[in-house]
Amino acid sequence: MKSLWSALCLFALPAWAENTEPLSGWAVYPTDKSYQQLVHDTKSAVKENGLIVVTQAGPTKAAAARGITIPGNRVIGVFNNDYAVRVLETSTAAMIEAPIRFYVTENDDGTATLSYKTPSFVFAPYVYEGGEPLADIAEELDDKFQAIAESAVK
């Protein structure tokens, strides 16, 4: 069963990357850039916009080490301590969502797509606890994430 699930996930990745309809709560930016260039430009744009790359993960290199070729796939977790402290002042539970992630996927044609769940969408389940202050933080982060994405894909 585990092998079947793994295979299904691998086959789903390239199709998702080229899906023209973003999922609810997602922002999707197709580009003409290569996967490696978009990863680099996304990390640079994060820094330029006052946030920090906190985590990075992806199965591409580990799969290659096992002799398996899959499209480029990188999750880039982004946040900073100022936002962490402010979110914690509103909702301890909401911090489970930090860092908020960008997702860079390689398409079949060699281009790459940048996508992310909007911070407002990510923090929506916690607004009952964090109230308007948490909603305001999420909106600030929406603007930052949009600016990062627009800079990374240009």
N, C-alpha and C positions, 0 to 999 in steps of 0.2 A: 504494500500500500504506500509506504514511504517513497519508494522509487517512482511509482506512478505519479504521486503528488509532485515530486521534484521535476519530473519530465513535463508535466502540465505547466508548471511555473516557468520553466525555461522556454517552452514554446509560446507562452503568453507574452513574454517580454518584448520581442520585436513588434508584435502586432499592437501592443499598447502604445509603444513609442510613436507609432505613425497614426494613431487614432486621431481623427480630426475633431471629434466631439469630446471636450474635456469632461471629466467626472464632476459631479456637483461639488462645489467648494474648491475646485482646482483651477489654477492658472497654467496655461500651456503655451509655450513659445517655441514653435518649430524654427529651425535656423538652417542656413547653408554652411555653417561651420562644422568642422570635424569634431568628433567626440573629445579628443585630447584638447583641442583649442577651446571648446566650450567649457570643459572642466576648469582649465586655467583661467579663462575670462570670468567665470562665475566666482572663483575664489578671489580674484583681484577685485571684482565689483563688491564683494562682501566687505573687504577691507576698506575700500574707498567710501563705503556708506556707513562706516562706524560700527560694524558688527564683526564678529570673530568666527572663523571656522573652528568649531569645537570638536566635531567628529567627522570622519569619512569612512565609508564602507562600500564595498561592492564585490560581487562574485567573479568579475572578469579575470583578474590575475590568478586567483586561487583555482578557478576552473582551468585556465591555461596550464597551470602547474600540474594538473591532473590529466592533461592531454585533451581537454574539452574546449572547443572554441565557441564562445557566445558573444553577442554584441556588447559593446562597452556599456557599463551600467554602474553609476556612482551615486550614492546618497551623501549629501554634504549637509551636516548639521550646523546650524548657525544661531548664535545668540550673543549676549554679552552680560556682564555682571550687573550693570545698571538695570536692565530689563528683568533679570532674575530676581533682584531684590524687590523691585516694584511689583512683579507678579506675586511673589510670596506675601507681600503686604495685603494682597486682595484674596488669594486663594492658595493654600498649601497644595491642594490636589492638582491645580492647574500646572504646577511645575513638572509633573510627569511628562508633559508635552515638550519640554525644552530639552535639547535644542529643536527648533523647528527646522524642517529639512527641505532642501532643494534636491531635485532628482534629475540627473543628466543621463539620457539614454541615447544609444547609437541606433540610427535607422539603417535599413537594408541598403540604402543608396550611399552610405558613408557620411551623411549629414547627422546632426544631433539635435535633440529636443531638450529644452529646459522646462521643467514643470515643478509645481509645488502646491501643497494645500495652503490656502490663504490663512494667515494667522487668526483672522476673525472666525473662520470655520473651525480651526484647531481648538481655539479657546471657547467656542460657543457652549459646549456642555458644562462649563464651569462658571458661566456668568450668573447663574442662580446664587453662587457663593461669593464671587468676586464683584458682582454688581457693575455699575457704570464705570468705576475706575478700571476694572479688567477689560471691559469693552473698549474703553478709550486707549488702553495699551495695545490691544489687538489692532485697532484702527491705525495707530502709529506704525505698528509693525507691518500692516498691510501696505502702507505707503513705502516703507523701507524695502520690503521684499519686491514690490513693483519696480522701484528705482534700481535695485540690484539686477533684476531680470532684464529690464530695458537696457541697462549698461552692458550686461554680459552678452546679450544677443546682437548688439549693434555692430 
